[in-house]
């Protein structure tokens, strides 16, 4: 009984694998109907399934595969041309076979099915469809028929390997027909017949077994860490040597076991040619699929986790991305669209890209859709950048498909893709060029079981932060520690390179009781800059310890329900440390709330100055203008600050220029342009010119200013709009009234001015 | 026909409790724990049990009893549950006892408070009463401060 079960199980596993290949082969065949090699391969696969199912007395399965085999024999022998109808029928047959196998797997029986119509279709296709078929093959047909029959019979009485042998006469007969079989096919066939030989070097292992093994190795790694820690404090050289060897061996073992769990991504990609074909046929498109990096390996659990998101992306690309042939032709593209899958290793992660050469994202459509669904306000919509609009597709309930097809457009797509990918510590990103297509790029960790993490301490407890979310570490000491942290209406922030970084105190989030005697006004502040949902935030911890490879252990359900922890791990000293769930923590601290908030905040930051009137913190460059005047330039338009010796100024076309980085850079004297009443006496007496370099469209212009004073970051309001050209208005900066320069305006004025002067001359 | 069941017994304050011995994985002395912020106080922390991470539930808190003095370290009774192993923190470990089904009674109606849900029944032993703990109920960490943190 159990023997039988084992044989059936093996048959199932083998058949599933064969069917996957069949899907690929059939699609390949459609592309290249003349490939006898592909045909031979398909024929063998079906033949094997038929033989074994006969042997195991799965009669329905045998009958169906027999009908398929007969049809394939005709195709292989060149007696029938391949048509789309035949391909479809064969694919339907593959599906039916798969269904039966599933039923056998579940219940041990084939299940009650009616495949008569399918068998009838397959048999009907066998017949020459019209009278215009060549008459020559007739006799061959007659010859080919009976052996095929006997082949089917033999399956019921003979074992699988015999079936292959018995099959030879059949093939030999058909070879008498005019079509010649290349030697290569025959050789391949022999190899296939000996396919059993492959099992000598590989064995199938239950995944559960591997999981247990992996767990044990994880524990061994922890034990090793502990032992190494103990022995490091010992003088005993023998013990030290032994522990070092243990160390090495454990690492090798860990790598070895992890490798056994690795699978090439090609395993899931192999289903895509079929998926693409089905979807493309379903929506009347022509799509070719190309793959690169099939052999890129990932942990099995990760492969499982990305299977559905990836399938969704592929279907999406065909359904939404690639246009119908006539649309493509009108756009001057080849009617056949290209779907390109690419996988490669980079920096300890695997990158997977799904690229299509379709229409790309329609930003206006996205914007309108978001408006229509009230996901954003009209004001926000008007100000969103393309990148922000692209991110809209990841919002729940967002779909731009005009009509809901059975493939996609149900609004359960991209947000689920993103959630699933982020769940395993990956990221998703979309890039799109209108008219040229889009690329979805995923970055996925190699494995989930062992991850690099940053260990921090807060309120006496250690926590692990997965390195994937880590951007950088900032440590403020002394004065900085006291002054660096500022409040925006009570919310702490830090200016990180001119941008405000929201801060979260881990202590507060974890509601840690502050141990007695702990001084909160610490001498230093440790900020762990993290990224959650593309939004950076700073996590303030008491201490930053180290980075370590940690073994992730799951938490019990009760602890999992609190979104703050992603798991737990055991540290070198044997104690347990919690792994922080960065996304959960960010949500808890309301760093990530709604995408729309984020978009608006960023915009406001960027454009506070140009919009004028907005009360925002901005960094400005202050310079002296005349003897008393002060002016400011928005720091974000400043490319560089330079100082040129006075004699390096040359004259070209009546303009002052300097040689700068291999280019000729025109100089604009701010005081001249503004026709300031203030005499620029300072300027004349100096030996060098202080220049603010402004770069626009790859061209640099140097603004000569009297003296650069300072760079300050302040919140100010542009109060008085100026009538003067080149000046945006005035504001109170550092308690002094300061004119704010409108650099592009100023340069425009300078150019007019010069042309006017030139005209006069 | 008398059927008997074996119990792993332990004390909380001066009360005598037991859990079926088949469900007990092991009994170990006090282990250092890692606090888990934001969870109900019933969960005292996580223990490293030879590489397995086990949640420790303080039965005193679960039963609404006052905390044991800090000088007294609890013992761990590690039980198997559907959601992995869980450790119960108890004051002291008693013997493994055999109790007769005939001596079993459901808890009296007068049993009030948290114990009401947690005590499966009472065995009348010769010299004392043994309360059988409902393991599934005891592992639900919702008692203590109910709204500990739902934010």
Boltz contact constraints between the chains, C-beta under 6 A:
constraints:
  - contact:
      token1: [A, 219]
      token2: [B, 51]
      max_distance: 6.0
  - contact:
      token1: [A, 222]
      token2: [B, 51]
      max_distance: 6.0
  - contact:
      token1: [A, 461]
      token2: [B, 35]
      max_distance: 6.0
  - contact:
      token1: [A, 510]
      token2: [B, 37]
      max_distance: 6.0
  - contact:
      token1: [A, 511]
      token2: [B, 37]
      max_distance: 6.0
  - contact:
      token1: [A, 512]
      token2: [B, 37]
      max_distance: 6.0
  - contact:
      token1: [A, 553]
      token2: [B, 53]
      max_distance: 6.0
  - contact:
      token1: [A, 556]
      token2: [B, 55]
      max_distance: 6.0
  - contact:
      token1: [A, 556]
      token2: [B, 83]
      max_distance: 6.0
  - contact:
      token1: [A, 556]
      token2: [B, 84]
      max_distance: 6.0
  - contact:
      token1: [A, 557]
      token2: [B, 83]
      max_distance: 6.0
  - contact:
      token1: [A, 558]
      token2: [B, 141]
      max_distance: 6.0
  - contact:
      token1: [A, 562]
      token2: [B, 38]
      max_distance: 6.0
  - contact:
      token1: [A, 564]
      token2: [B, 38]
      max_distance: 6.0
  - contact:
      token1: [A, 568]
      token2: [B, 46]
      max_distance: 6.0
  - contact:
      token1: [A, 568]
      token2: [B, 53]
      max_distance: 6.0
  - contact:
      token1: [A, 570]
      token2: [B, 48]
      max_distance: 6.0
  - contact:
      token1: [A, 574]
      token2: [B, 48]
      max_distance: 6.0
  - contact:
      token1: [A, 575]
      token2: [B, 34]
      max_distance: 6.0
  - contact:
      token1: [A, 576]
      token2: [B, 34]
      max_distance: 6.0
  - contact:
      token1: [A, 576]
      token2: [B, 46]
      max_distance: 6.0
  - contact:
      token1: [A, 576]
      token2: [B, 48]
      max_distance: 6.0
  - contact:
      token1: [A, 576]
      token2: [B, 53]
      max_distance: 6.0
